[in-house]
Amino acid sequence: MGVTSPLKGQSHARSLTRKLLPYVLYAILPIAVFRFYFHPFPFPLSTSDQLPHPNRIILTTSSSSSSSSSSSSSSFSREEEIANETPCNYTYGRWVHDKMGPLYNGTSCGTIKEGQNCITHGRPDLGYLYWRWQPSQCNLPRFDPNTFFDLLSNKHIAFVGDSMARNQLESLLCMLATASYPNLVYKNGEDNKFRRWHFASHNITVSVYWSPFLVKGVEKSKTGPDHNKLYVDVVDERWGSDLEHIDMVVLSIGHWFLHPAVYYEGGSVLGCHYCPGLNHTEIGFYDVMRKAIKTALKAIIERKSTDGNGIDVFLTSFSPSHFEGEWDKAGACPKTKPYEEGEKMVEGMDADMRSIAIEEMEAAKVNAKQFKGLRLETLDVTKLSLMRPDGHPGPYMYPFPFANGVQEHVQNDCVHWCLPGPIDTWNQIVLEVIRRWSVVSKREE
């Protein structure tokens, strides 16, 4: 009986392995593809997404949406989704094309400030209307006015701050008006800086309070000093005195702190910003803005914690401008598309002002924990706004600026936002925050 050589046996085994290996690979490959498709590995965020402060708005939203045969079952399934989802950060993301476009236009909404009504002012490129913010780890649902009405029935919502607060307010009014008409029930002040609307269908009141510093201030004027006066430790009672009647407040400041000003604290001069000839110490505006936010949040927490009614508080972070050149020397914002991911970073003054808002809100959250019914959140819109240089009125802050040909100098608005426009996204996020809060509250009952 012959004996098989070990080398010959090994050769036979290798030959068999080579024959079987392709079949094994063919069997494993579809399994691997199936596993990756339905259970993808979590990828780290791009380094271009990183912002200079670790605290960001961490909320939850749906990663998918489905149609339902009835609004009640749709609402129930949505609540289940929110309750079981993983956290999502709206700060990170990119702008993607959206064929649906906005909920409203410049002719269908009657509450748009004239200078932001870009469509009726003849802006020819309308591509800026067809983008939506896509967070990195979830979807941001389209704004649903009926959901907003359901969640905030019988409530008073107040927008407090500068012209960016008014810009955001008018965006919300336009989106809500697609489902129910707002009645203007009060107006006062130059340029209607104090106004109030009522949605009779759900007994919702929406107000705007002009308060560009949140604290007590005396604005510069043509007949008075050429600088503002700020009392950083005294809240502006033009809105503070109404807090007992307010259920939700959205605060928004920033750009007015760049203006020349003298600051007061405890009845004495604290310092100033750009005040040559006044013999005051130049202290800039960052610490003053921090003090103003701190004073405003402290007043809200103290007053609402004693009246027993609670309040929801949003602080909108700094919204960058996009002037190419000096704003008062024919600076313009001619771009017609959003920046691509990594093309523009949050840095410099934009980053510093954003960080101040986030840090002060985080500190206020700690103080508010001891009281029931106080919910606070930063509406972090700095990055998503920075990436939209195409969304400003530009020269179309005036009607048909080139009707008589191209002029040598045309004033541009590269600070505020066209309506409809990117600022609508701010209110989309607000609605998702409120919806999340509502679901959490129901689970805790």
RARAVEN-V699128 format. One record per residue. N is the residue number from 1. RES is the residue in one small letter. SS is DSSP state (A for helix, B for strand, O for the rest). OMEGA is omega in degrees with one decimal (NA if undefined). Layout:
# RARAVEN-V699128
n = {N N}
res = {RES RES}
ss = {SS SS}
omega = {OMEGA OMEGA}
This chain:
# RARAVEN-V699128
n = {1 2 3 4 5 6 7 8 9 10 11 12 13 14 15 16 17 18 19 20 21 22 23 24 25 26 27 28 29 30 31 32 33 34 35 36 37 38 39 40 41 42 43 44 45 46 47 48 49 50 51 52 53 54 55 56 57 58 59 60 61 62 63 64 65 66 67 68 69 70 71 72 73 74 75 76 77 78 79 80 81 82 83 84 85 86 87 88 89 90 91 92 93 94 95 96 97 98 99 100 101 102 103 104 105 106 107 108 109 110 111 112 113 114 115 116 117 118 119 120 121 122 123 124 125 126 127 128 129 130 131 132 133 134 135 136 137 138 139 140 141 142 143 144 145 146 147 148 149 150 151 152 153 154 155 156 157 158 159 160 161 162 163 164 165 166 167 168 169 170 171 172 173 174 175 176 177 178 179 180 181 182 183 184 185 186 187 188 189 190 191 192 193 194 195 196 197 198 199 200 201 202 203 204 205 206 207 208 209 210 211 212 213 214 215 216 217 218 219 220 221 222 223 224 225 226 227 228 229 230 231 232 233 234 235 236 237 238 239 240 241 242 243 244 245 246 247 248 249 250 251 252 253 254 255 256 257 258 259 260 261 262 263 264 265 266 267 268 269 270 271 272 273 274 275 276 277 278 279 280 281 282 283 284 285 286 287 288 289 290 291 292 293 294 295 296 297 298 299 300 301 302 303 304 305 306 307 308 309 310 311 312 313 314 315 316 317 318 319 320 321 322 323 324 325 326 327 328 329 330 331 332 333 334 335 336 337 338 339 340 341 342 343 344 345 346 347 348 349 350 351 352 353 354 355 356 357 358 359 360 361 362 363 364 365 366 367 368 369 370 371 372 373 374 375 376 377 378 379 380 381 382 383 384 385 386 387 388 389 390 391 392 393 394 395 396 397 398 399 400 401 402 403 404 405 406 407 408 409 410 411 412 413 414 415 416 417 418 419 420 421 422 423 424 425 426 427 428 429 430 431 432 433 434 435 436 437 438 439 440 441 442 443 444 445}
res = {m g v t s p l k g q s h a r s l t r k l l p y v l y a i l p i a v f r f y f h p f p f p l s t s d q l p h p n r i i l t t s s s s s s s s s s s s s s f s r e e e i a n e t p c n y t y g r w v h d k m g p l y n g t s c g t i k e g q n c i t h g r p d l g y l y w r w q p s q c n l p r f d p n t f f d l l s n k h i a f v g d s m a r n q l e s l l c m l a t a s y p n l v y k n g e d n k f r r w h f a s h n i t v s v y w s p f l v k g v e k s k t g p d h n k l y v d v v d e r w g s d l e h i d m v v l s i g h w f l h p a v y y e g g s v l g c h y c p g l n h t e i g f y d v m r k a i k t a l k a i i e r k s t d g n g i d v f l t s f s p s h f e g e w d k a g a c p k t k p y e e g e k m v e g m d a d m r s i a i e e m e a a k v n a k q f k g l r l e t l d v t k l s l m r p d g h p g p y m y p f p f a n g v q e h v q n d c v h w c l p g p i d t w n q i v l e v i r r w s v v s k r e e}
ss = {O O O O O A A A A A A A A A A A A A A A A A A A A A A A A A A A A A A A A A O O O O O O O O A A A O O O O O O O O B B O O O O O O O O O O O A A A A A A A A A A A A A A O O O B B O O O B B B B B O O O O O O O O O O O O O O O O A A A O O O O O O O O O O A A A O B B B B B O O O O O O O O O A A A A A A A O O O O B B B B B B O A A A A A A A A A A A A A A O O O O O O B B B B B B O A A A O B B B B B B O O O O B B B B B B B O O O O B B B B O O O O O O O O O B B B B B B B B O A A A A O O A A A O O B B B B B O O A A A A O O B B B B B O O B B B B B B O O O O O O O O B O O O A A A A A A A A A A A A A A A A A A A A A A O O O B B B B B B O O O O O O O B O O O O O O O B O O O O O O O O O O O O O O O A A A A A A A A A A A A A A A A A A A A A O O O O O B B B B B B O O A A A A A O O O O O O O B A A A O O O O O O O O O O O O O O O B O O O O O O O O O O A A A A A A A A A A A A A A A A A A A A A O}
omega = {-176.6 178.6 -179.3 179.7 177.4 -179.4 -180.0 178.0 179.7 179.4 178.8 179.8 179.9 179.6 179.0 179.3 179.2 -179.9 -176.1 -174.4 179.0 -179.2 178.0 179.4 179.2 -179.7 -176.0 -172.9 179.2 177.4 179.4 179.2 179.2 -179.5 -177.1 -176.5 -175.0 178.8 -176.1 177.3 178.4 179.1 177.3 177.7 176.8 178.4 178.0 179.2 -170.7 177.9 -168.8 179.1 -174.5 -177.1 -179.1 -177.2 -179.0 -177.6 -178.3 175.3 -174.3 174.7 176.3 178.5 180.0 178.8 -179.2 -177.7 179.7 -178.6 -178.6 179.7 178.1 179.8 -179.2 -178.8 178.2 177.7 178.2 179.2 -178.4 -176.6 -174.2 -176.0 174.3 -177.3 177.4 -177.8 -178.1 179.6 -177.0 176.7 179.3 176.7 -179.4 179.7 179.6 -177.0 -175.3 -179.2 -175.2 178.7 -173.0 174.6 -174.0 179.7 -177.8 -179.4 -175.6 -176.4 -179.8 174.4 -174.6 -175.8 179.5 -178.5 -169.3 -177.2 -178.7 176.0 171.3 177.3 -172.4 -178.5 -177.1 179.3 -179.0 -179.2 -170.0 174.6 174.1 -180.0 -179.9 177.0 -174.4 -170.6 -178.3 173.0 173.5 -174.9 175.5 -177.3 178.9 -177.3 -179.2 175.4 177.6 179.9 -178.5 -176.2 -173.8 176.7 177.9 -179.1 174.6 179.8 -178.3 172.2 -173.3 176.6 -175.8 -176.9 175.0 174.0 178.8 178.0 179.6 176.8 -176.8 173.0 -179.9 180.0 -179.0 -179.7 178.6 -178.1 176.2 180.0 -178.0 -173.9 177.4 177.1 176.5 -174.6 179.6 171.6 -177.5 175.8 177.1 180.0 178.2 -175.9 176.0 -177.3 -179.3 178.1 178.5 174.1 -175.1 -176.2 -178.6 179.7 178.4 177.0 178.2 -176.4 171.8 178.6 176.9 180.0 -170.4 177.9 -173.6 177.0 179.1 -178.6 173.4 -175.3 178.2 -178.6 -179.4 -177.3 -177.5 178.9 -179.0 175.8 177.2 172.6 -179.2 175.2 -163.8 -178.7 -179.0 -178.5 177.1 -175.4 176.7 172.2 -178.2 -178.2 179.4 -173.8 -178.2 -179.2 -175.1 -179.4 177.8 -179.4 176.4 -178.7 -179.4 177.7 175.7 -169.7 -178.8 178.0 177.1 -176.8 175.3 -176.8 170.5 -174.2 179.0 175.7 -178.2 178.6 -178.8 178.2 179.0 -177.5 -178.5 172.8 179.5 -178.8 -179.5 177.5 -178.0 176.6 175.0 179.4 177.4 -177.9 -179.6 -176.1 -176.1 -178.6 179.4 176.7 177.3 179.5 -179.1 178.3 180.0 180.0 -178.7 -179.0 178.3 179.4 179.7 -177.0 -177.6 -175.4 -177.9 177.9 -179.6 -178.5 173.4 -176.2 -179.1 -179.9 171.7 -175.6 172.3 172.1 -178.5 -179.0 -172.2 179.0 -174.4 172.7 -175.7 177.4 169.9 -170.4 -178.8 -176.2 -177.4 178.7 177.3 174.2 -174.1 175.0 -170.3 -175.5 -177.1 178.3 175.6 170.4 174.9 -178.1 179.6 -177.8 -178.5 -176.7 172.8 -175.2 176.3 -177.9 179.4 -179.1 -178.3 -178.7 175.5 -178.1 178.9 -179.7 -177.2 -178.3 -179.6 176.8 177.8 177.6 179.6 177.7 179.2 179.9 -175.8 -175.9 -176.8 -178.1 177.4 173.6 177.5 179.9 -174.4 178.4 171.4 172.9 -171.2 -175.4 -172.7 -176.6 -177.5 177.1 178.4 -176.1 -178.1 178.6 -176.9 -169.8 -178.0 176.5 -177.1 179.2 -176.8 166.6 174.2 -179.0 172.7 -174.7 -177.6 -178.7 -179.9 -178.9 -179.0 -179.9 -176.5 -179.6 177.1 179.1 -179.3 171.5 -179.5 179.3 -178.5 -173.8 173.3 173.0 -2.8 -178.0 -175.3 -177.0 174.9 -179.8 178.8 -178.1 171.8 -178.8 177.3 -179.8 179.2 177.2 -179.5 -179.7 178.3 178.3 -178.2 -179.7 179.4 -179.8 -180.0 -179.5 -178.4 -179.1 NA}
